[in-house]
Amino acid sequence: EENVWKLCEQVKKTYPSELPKCYAVFVSNERRTVPLWRQKAGRGDEKLVIWDYHVFFMHNPSPNRCLVFDLDTTLPFPTYFHKYVTETFRSDYALTPEHHRVIPAEKYLAEFSSDRRHMRRPDGSWIKPPPSYPPIQTSASTHSLDDFICMKPGKGPGAVYDLLHFVQQFYKPPDRNIGTKTQN
């Protein structure tokens, strides 16, 4: 989640006109057990891993051009949305459905905060060393991560989609009829 925040911050600094076309996407569900394929931490040929939640960055400059930037995938970086969704998510009918909270990058930069408590063991030691930069904080909160992971519509920032509606929102199939003539 912090890496995605840093990507949003970098876009804002270097390509501010592109920021409205960028999103942070949190994937989770009520049980916080989300199966994702093609992940570096995954096992087996399909590189399956179960996360409690997952976060990636999307740049959607125009229909058919949506790119996913996932630092944890074994797919190319970036990957076109359709390929990413097809390879990373499977049908959410057989399992507890995962949901996708899509937050505009500007809102993510303004509202996300984390004191990194989720990166510590119960004794207070670090699970893995934290990033070298200070924790991300806002004037309103030191830790809003749970609001982003929560997949209840109406709670937390952005919009929540099931897999089908997420795909419908961000993938527009190419028009195969462009340049073809029809007979009258």
N, C-alpha and C positions, 0 to 999 in steps of 0.2 A: 504494500500500500504506500509506503514511503517512496519507493522507486517510481511508482506511477505519479505521485505528487511531484517528484523532481522532474519527470518528463513534462508534466503540465507547466511547471515553473519555467523550464527551458524553452518551451514553445512560446510562452508569454513574453520572455525576454528577447528571443531571436526572431520569431515570426508571429507577432501579436495579432495580425489579421487572420491567422489560421486558428487561433484559440477557440472561437465559437464553433468550430468544426471538430473539436476534440472532446473526448469523454473519458472518464474513469469508470470502469465496470467492475462491480463486485458480484461474485457468484457465490451463492450459499443456499441453504434451505433451513427449514425449521429444526432439523436434527443436526445441522452443521456437519453433514457427511456428504461431500460432493465428489463423485468420481470424475476424474479428468484423465483423458488419454493423451499420449504424446508429450509427457512431462519429463523433464530432466531427472526429477526425483523418483520417477515411476519405475516399475519392475516389469520384467518380461518383454517380449517382443513389441507389445503395444504401448509399453511405458505407462501403465496405469498407476495412478496414485489417488488416494482419498484425502482431500483437504477439508478442513473445517470451513474455509472460505478461500477464495482466490480473487486476485485483482489483476486487471490488465488495462492497457491504454488503447483507445481507438481514435483514428483520424478518419473522418468521413467527409472528404471534400466535395463529393458528388455521387449520385447513384452509380452503382457498380464499381466504386473506387474506394470503398471503406477498407482500411488497413488496420490490422491488429498488431500491437507491439506487446508481446508477452515474454518477459525475461526468463520464464521458467519452461518454455516450450522447446521441444526438439525440432519443431517446424522452422522454416526460414524466418528471419527477423528483418522486416515485418512480414506478415502473411496476409493475403487477401482474406477478408471476412468469411466468405463462403467456405474456403478451404479450411480455415481455422475452426469454424463451427462444426463442419463435417468431421474433421479429424479429432477434435478435442471433446466434444459433447456427443453423447449417444441419446437415444430416445429417453425422454424423462417420464415415460409411462410405466416402465417396469420397475423403476426405482423411485425413491422419494424425489419428487420433482425439484430440480434446482431452479433458482430464480436469478434473474440478472437485474441488479440495480444500476441504472445508467445515470451518471451524474455529469452534467456539463462541466468541462474543465475549470471554467472560471468559478463556478460554485464550489467545486472540490477544493480549489486553492483557498477559497475564503472560509470554508467551514470544516475541513478535515483537521483533526488534531490527534496526537497520540503521545502519551507519556511512556510508551513502550512497555507497559505492565505485562502485556501478553507475550513478551520476549524473555520473561524471567521465570525461573523455577520458584516453587513455593518458599524456598529458603532465601530468595532474593538474588541468587546468582544468575548470570546470563545463560540462556540456552545456547545461543551463539553470540559472538561479539556484536554489539550494536554498530550501526553506521557511525562514522567519525563526526558527522555534523550533529548539532543539537536536535533534540526532539522537535517535531513540528507542532506548534501551538497557535491558537488564535486568542484574541482578546476575550472571547466568550467562553472558551473551553480549553482544558489541558488534555482532554481525552474524549473524543467523539467517535472513535472507531466503531463501537457497538451500534451506533445509529446507522452506519453505512453497511454493516454486516446484516442487520435486521432486514428481513424480506417481507415484512408486512406492508402492503400498500397503504399509503397515507402516513406512515411513520418513517422518518428519515428523509434525506434529500434525494432529489431525482425521481425517476420513474422506475417501477418494478415490472418486469416482464417475465412470463414463462418462456420456455425455449422457442416455441412456435412464434409467439408475438415478437420476441427479440429478433428472430430471423426476418420476419416480415417488416419490421421497422428499419433494419439496416442493410437488407439485401434486396436489391431490385434486379431480377434476372435481365440479361441483355435482351433487347428487342430483336428477335431473329428475323423480323420482316423488313428491317431497314435496308433500303436499296433494292428491294425486290418489287417487281411489278405484278399487279393482279390483272387478270383478264376480265373484261366486262362483257 
